[in-house]
């Protein structure tokens, strides 16, 4: 039965006939309409009539972004999860309460939004090609295929099974070598800057990454077998215990999404096994534990700048210097965290700080003089 489940996830069924979370057909469990962004979350941030601006659903109201899932998933399995999380996210200090939630709960919740958005996007025709003989989907099938890792995680939770990750060549010792199949990061958000909304959502179907900011809590999750957590978490240790400005949270999300683009091809290949004793799917990454698959030779400063520009709504030319350096709001030149200046006093201190990077002006001639000098 569970081997069939693995095969079924790898061949996603039509969302009109099968629940995209548990895989049950509508003949077994009738569909109910689920808000992809929970109503309690929309109400907290006043999103009901707001427009979704992420690429998948441009110009749609949040309250209209729904998908059919079975009644069991909606009212029981994932409903219990929502009931547990709603008080935490709607508390006076969400970061404090959400920090006490276990990582699996948060990863499942983020994964549910991420996967449902992808399935909804794949089911919809791109209006620009609606008159073509074979219209394109908003989210092409080839991109959806890259999200099946997250889909497997959702299916396991929906059917009361576990999921773990391991590496090629790991000995079969679950207590030492089986790990969480994701990389989850939590951050406190600095809410003092009233120019910014209290909610933000970013996702990247290509790299299997999702980020959500709600009040004082910011969450970033990569459905990657825990690779980022294992090999690159030290790179971002300087952020530990720091409060991020909303702009910094967006930039950091873009950096983490970009990191996934420099993975060796073998690290993006996964073999799924069923472990009857643990009642769990084991996802084996096809690279050994002793080898870091994030390759410097795959790094492309221009691609990095374009990804940062896309998410931070900046011109990539204003982010990348002529010598390949990226301008950042996250850290000083000495590698320490850069608190985001909000008040006039903080801005005055920042102006006199010699360890800060100065964003180059848009004028090419001035840019040249700046970098040549």
Number of C-alpha atoms within 10 A of each C-alpha: 5 17 12 9 18 17 11 14 21 15 11 17 15 13 21 14 17 22 26 28 25 23 22 20 19 18 9 9 16 16 23 18 13 19 19 20 19 15 17 17 16 17 13 16 17 15 18 17 13 14 15 18 15 14 13 19 17 10 12 15 15 22 19 14 16 17 19 22 29 25 19 18 23 20 15 14 16 20 14 12 16 17 12 13 17 17 14 18 21 18 13 12 14 20 21 15 16 23 15 9 13 9 18 14 15 20 25 20 16 21 23 22 16 24 25 24 22 23 20 20 19 20 17 16 16 17 12 11 13 12 10 9 7 9 14 18 17 20 21 16 14 9 16 19 15 16 23 18 22 24 26 22 26 26 25 21 20 20 16 11 15 18 25 23 23 28 23 16 13 15 11 10 8 14 7 10 14 19 17 20 24 27 20 22 16 20 20 23 24 20 17 11 14 8 7 12 14 18 19 18 16 18 25 19 19 15 20 24 28 26 26 20 22 20 24 23 25 27 23 26 29 28 24 25 27 20 25 23 17 12 14 14 14 12 8 11 11 15 17 12 10 14 20 25 23 24 16 21 26 23 21 23 27 26 16 21 26 22 18 20 19 16 19 16 12 12 20 17 13 20 13 18 16 16 15 9 6 13 14 18 24 23 27 23 23 17 20 16 17 10 9 16 20 20 12 9 8 12 15 13 16 17 13 21 25 20 19 26 19 14 18 18 11 14 14 19 17 17 22 22 20 12 9 12 12 19 19 19 21 20 19 17 13 8 10 13 19 20 18 20 16 13 10 9 9 12 13 11 10 16 11 9 11 10 14 17 14 12 15 18 13 11 9 11 9 12 17 14 9 13 11 9 6
